[in-house]
Amino acid sequence: MTPMHLEIITAEASLYEGDVDALAAPGTEGQLGILPNHAALLAVLQPGELRYRLGGTETSLVVSGGFIEVGGNRVMVLADAAEHVDEIDEARAEEARARARARINERTADVDLERALASLRRAQVRLDISRRRRHRGVGAPDREGTPSS
């Protein structure tokens, strides 16, 4: 199978550019599975796990939202923010979740409830995905595809 070209870009950096065999992305209407020669598509991403595979190596990132465009055997992911799963600082994510919960519980006039809820969702997604990946155990491939020890 001919691979497709993938670019993952945030405002801060280009996180990946190269060929992949498959991609799974968290769309607002559900999980999107993209294979080479996929029909043209433009979709909104929600916070969640984005996975791509090349050969036997699967790489996972957490995205906080954004857009995905598919066309001409190319996929462009414009993420609001993204990070490799193995780079998530769980303590920092837990602090962000606690801050968001505190803002929601306080609900003072100056708190933007929608923004606080979005922050809570992003922090929870980061924690859930990081913990799920960590609990897969020793020997699970890291983002370069080598078994962890």
Buried (B, 14 or more C-beta within 10 A) or exposed (E): EEBBBBBBBBEEEEBBEEBBBBBBBBBEEEEBEBEBEBEEEEBEBBBBBBBBBBEEBBBBBBBBBBEBBBEEEEBBBBBBBBBBBBEBEEEEBEEBBEBBBEBBEEEEEEBEEEEBEBBBBBBBBBBBBBEEBBEEEEEEBBBEEEEEE
